[in-house]
Amino acid sequence: MAKSRAQQAAIAISMKKAGKKPKSLTKAQKGISVKPTADSTAYYKKEIAGYDALIKSEPKTKMGQSNVNVYLDYRSKAYDNLNRQSLKGKPGYDKNGFPIKKSTTKKNK
């Protein structure tokens, strides 16, 4: 195992030149800096307000509130998207605020 990142990179390059696949460890992609996309906070706030209005205007029925449950699900997704706006471009997150997945490579034995 290499003692430093530079040494690990040198080993990986030499193995690649030799035609071997270097072993890779699972690591979170943290140090990547990306330019975030435009902020969509206002859009999602407006969307949440629209779903709130639909929920309030939905007539109550004896059979159930199936439409209300659908609107609640959509409103919940809009809240998740609203919260995601603050994570755009931060370390560990991509330009849209989603977590960067860990990269893995199968280890050769």
VEXDREN-2710 file (C-alpha; in Angstrom, 1 decimal):
% VEXDREN-2710
k/r/px/py/pz
1/MET/0.0/0.0/0.0
2/ALA/1.3/3.5/-0.9
3/LYS/2.1/5.9/1.9
4/SER/0.9/9.0/0.1
5/ARG/-1.6/10.0/-2.6
6/ALA/1.3/10.9/-5.0
7/GLN/2.9/7.5/-4.5
8/GLN/-0.5/5.8/-5.0
9/ALA/-1.0/7.8/-8.2
10/ALA/2.4/6.9/-9.5
11/ILE/1.7/3.2/-8.8
12/ALA/-1.6/3.4/-10.6
13/ILE/0.0/5.1/-13.6
14/SER/2.8/2.5/-13.8
15/MET/0.2/-0.4/-13.5
16/LYS/-1.9/1.2/-16.3
17/LYS/1.1/1.4/-18.6
18/ALA/1.8/-2.2/-17.9
19/GLY/-1.8/-3.1/-18.8
20/LYS/-2.9/-4.0/-15.3
21/LYS/-5.9/-2.6/-13.6
22/PRO/-5.0/-0.9/-10.3
23/LYS/-7.0/-1.7/-7.2
24/SER/-9.3/1.0/-6.0
25/LEU/-10.7/1.7/-2.6
26/THR/-14.2/3.1/-2.0
27/LYS/-13.9/6.8/-1.4
28/ALA/-16.4/9.6/-1.2
29/GLN/-15.7/12.3/-3.8
30/LYS/-15.2/15.3/-1.5
31/GLY/-12.7/17.7/-2.9
32/ILE/-14.5/18.3/-6.2
33/SER/-15.6/21.8/-6.8
34/VAL/-18.3/22.4/-9.4
35/LYS/-20.2/25.5/-10.6
36/PRO/-23.7/25.2/-9.2
37/THR/-26.7/25.6/-11.5
38/ALA/-29.1/28.5/-11.1
39/ASP/-31.0/28.6/-7.8
40/SER/-34.6/27.3/-8.1
41/THR/-35.7/28.2/-4.5
42/ALA/-38.5/30.5/-5.7
43/TYR/-39.8/27.9/-8.2
44/TYR/-40.1/25.2/-5.5
45/LYS/-41.7/27.6/-3.0
46/LYS/-44.3/28.4/-5.6
47/GLU/-44.8/24.7/-6.3
48/ILE/-45.3/24.0/-2.6
49/ALA/-47.9/26.8/-2.3
50/GLY/-49.7/25.4/-5.3
51/TYR/-50.0/22.0/-3.7
52/ASP/-51.1/23.5/-0.4
53/ALA/-53.9/25.3/-2.3
54/LEU/-54.9/22.0/-4.0
55/ILE/-55.0/20.2/-0.7
56/LYS/-57.1/22.9/1.0
57/SER/-59.6/23.0/-2.0
58/GLU/-59.9/19.2/-2.3
59/PRO/-63.5/18.3/-1.3
60/LYS/-63.8/15.8/1.6
61/THR/-65.4/12.6/0.5
62/LYS/-66.8/9.6/2.5
63/MET/-64.8/7.2/0.3
64/GLY/-61.4/8.5/1.1
65/GLN/-58.8/11.2/0.4
66/SER/-56.8/9.6/-2.4
67/ASN/-56.1/12.8/-4.2
68/VAL/-54.9/14.5/-1.0
69/ASN/-52.4/11.8/-0.5
70/VAL/-51.1/12.2/-4.0
71/TYR/-50.8/16.0/-3.4
72/LEU/-49.0/15.4/-0.1
73/ASP/-46.5/13.1/-1.9
74/TYR/-45.8/15.8/-4.5
75/ARG/-45.5/18.5/-1.9
76/SER/-43.0/16.3/0.0
77/LYS/-40.9/15.9/-3.1
78/ALA/-41.0/19.7/-3.7
79/TYR/-39.8/20.2/-0.1
80/ASP/-36.9/17.8/-0.7
81/ASN/-36.0/19.7/-3.9
82/LEU/-36.2/23.0/-2.0
83/ASN/-33.8/21.8/0.7
84/ARG/-31.5/20.5/-2.0
85/GLN/-31.0/24.0/-3.4
86/SER/-28.7/24.9/-0.5
87/LEU/-26.3/22.0/-1.3
88/LYS/-25.6/22.9/-4.9
89/GLY/-21.9/23.0/-5.7
90/LYS/-20.8/22.3/-2.1
91/PRO/-18.0/19.7/-1.5
92/GLY/-19.5/16.2/-1.7
93/TYR/-22.5/17.4/-3.9
94/ASP/-22.8/17.8/-7.6
95/LYS/-23.9/21.0/-9.5
96/ASN/-27.6/20.2/-8.8
97/GLY/-27.2/19.5/-5.1
98/PHE/-27.3/15.7/-5.3
99/PRO/-24.7/13.7/-3.3
100/ILE/-21.8/12.5/-5.3
101/LYS/-21.9/8.7/-5.3
102/LYS/-18.9/6.7/-4.2
103/SER/-16.8/5.3/-7.0
104/THR/-15.7/1.7/-6.7
105/THR/-13.8/-0.7/-8.9
106/LYS/-13.8/-4.5/-8.5
107/LYS/-10.6/-5.7/-6.9
108/ASN/-8.6/-8.3/-8.8
109/LYS/-7.2/-11.1/-6.8
END
